[in-house]
Amino acid sequence: MNQNVHVITFATADLAAARSFYSTALGWTPLVDVPGEIIFYQVAPGTVLGLFDAEKFNRDLATGTDHSVVSGVTLSHNVGGPDEVHAVVTAMTAAGGRVIKAPQDGAFGGIFHAHVQDPNGIIWEIAHNPGWHVAADGAVSFG
């Protein structure tokens, strides 16, 4: 199997709140938006974030069990410096996000970061990591 992830999908209890948070308030442009079902945002070359209506998510899995709760996961958005961490946290809060951890030095790895929860419970880490580098070909290196 190739080491790739192309789609990250989260069950979303309130698709309208997700649309308002990501599209309206943060200004993200949907790649595909199927009202009442799913919204896809391209978040990196070849990578899409899907927000899938929770009821339809469970129906698609066809297990008869609710698998729509997300736990122990963060999505990270790396920025150029501490001021950008503050600016993104401010924008996410104004969009309806809830600050879980205010911008501060991290306990691990020499980063400056914050955590913000979107209206459906997805936790975002907004971080400045001076050791994080992305090459022109998209390869990531640390240190």
N, C-alpha and C positions, 0 to 999 in steps of 0.2 A: 504494500500500500504506500502511495506517495505521502509524504509528510506535508499535507495541506488541509486547511479548513476553509471552505468556501462560503458556507452559510452558518450563522449562529442565530438560532431562533429561540425566542422567549415567549411563553404563554403570557398573555396580557389580559388582565381582568377588565380593563377599561380602555378599549382601543381608541376611543375619542380623546381620552386624556393623554394617551401616548402621542397621538397626532398633534394635539395642541402643544405638548411639551417639545417634541422634536421638530416638527414642521413649522408651526406657527411661531413659537417663542424663540427657539434656537436657530431657526432658519434653515434647517436641513431640507434638502430636496429629495422626496421619495423617488426611488427607482421604479417601484410599482406600488400602487395604493388601491386595494380592493376594499371598499367600504364594508364594514361589518365583518371582515374576514382577516386580512393581513396587510401589513405595510412592510416594504423592503427598502432599506437605505444602503447604498454602497458606502462602506466605511473605509475601504482600502482597495488597492488594485486586486481584483479577483475575490474580494470578500464582501459579503452582504450581511447586514443585521436585519433579521425578521422579527416583527412583533405580531404575533398570531393570537386572535381572539381565543381566550382560554377555553371556552366551551367547544369551539371547533378544533382546537389543539387536542383536547381530550378525545373528541370524536374521531379525529384522524389517527390517534394511537390505537383506538378500538380495544382497549383493555378493560373498560368498565370501571376504571379507577381514575381518581383525580391526580394527574401528574403536573398540574399547573403551578405548583409552588416552587419558587426559585430560592435556593439557599446555598450559602458558602461560595458565591461567585461574585467577582467584580469585573467590570469592563474598565480598562484604563485608557486614559487620554493623556498623552505626554505633550508637554508644552515647553517653550523656550526659557522660562524663568519663573521665579516666585510671583512676580507681578501678574503674569499670565494665569497662574494658578488662581490667584484672587479674582481676576476678571472673569474667568470661566465659572467659578463657583458663584459669583454674583449673578451672572447670566442664568445659570441653572436654577438658582433660588428664585429669581424673578419669574422664571418659566413655570414655577410650581414644584421645583425640587426641594428636598429637605436635607439640610446639612447634618450629616452624622458626625463628621470630624472636621472641625474648622481647619483652614490652612495652617500648617505647622511643619517643623522638621520631623521627618519620619524616624521611627525607632530602628529601622533596618535599612541598610544600603545607601546611606548618605543622600536621601532624596528629600524634597520639600513637597508635601502633598496634602490633599483633603479628600474626604469622601462625601458624595452627595447621592441621595436616593431619589430616583425618578418617581412620578406619581403611581406607578405600578409596582414599585418595590425593587427595581433593578438598581444595584449600587454601582456608582461610577467612582473610580479613583482619578482625580485630576492631579497630575504629578509633573514635577520638574526633576529629572534624573540626569545630572551632568555626564554620567557614564553611558547613557543610552544614545546610540547612533544608528541611523538608518542610511545605508548606502544608496546610490542612484538606482541600483538594481532591486532595491527593496529588502536586501539582507540586513538583519539586525545584529548589532554587536554591543556588548557591555564592556565597560572598562576603558 
